[in-house]
Amino acid sequence: MQTDIDPRSLIGRKAFDRQGAKIGTVDEVYLDDATGVPEWAAVRTGLFTRDAFVPLEPSEFVDGALLIPFDRSLIKDAPDFGVGRHLSPEQELQLYRHYGLDSSSSSAGTGPDRDFGKLAGHEE
C-alpha cells in the first residue's frame, strides 16, 4: 500500500474485497511501532457485527476506497482480537498466517521489547 497516506484519511472509507464486493468501512488503522507505517486496518463489516482485521500490504487505496486482495469470506473469518488496543506479536502472527502472508517481509520485529499494532491517532 502507499506509505505516504495519512492513516487517519483511511478512517471511514469503504473497503472492498478482491471481487469488488463491499466488505464494510475502515474503523481503525494500526501502525507499526518501529516505523509508523500503517500495517493493519479494522474494517466494520456491518451494523451489528465485529471489526475484521485486514492487512494494508498488499491492499491498495484507490479512488478513496480500500481494495483488499482477499475473498470476503476469508476477511470475515479473520481472528477477532477486539479493537482499540495494541496487537500483540502473537496476534499479529496469527493474522499473517490467516492471510497466508509472510510476516518476515513486514517491518515487524520479534524482539521481546517490540510493541505491535499501535492504534493511529492514540498516544500512550
Summary of the structure (lengths in Angstrom):
residues: 124
radius of gyration: 13.2
end to end distance: 25.8
largest distance: 39.3
contacts: 353
relative contact order: 0.22
helix: 19%
strand: 28%
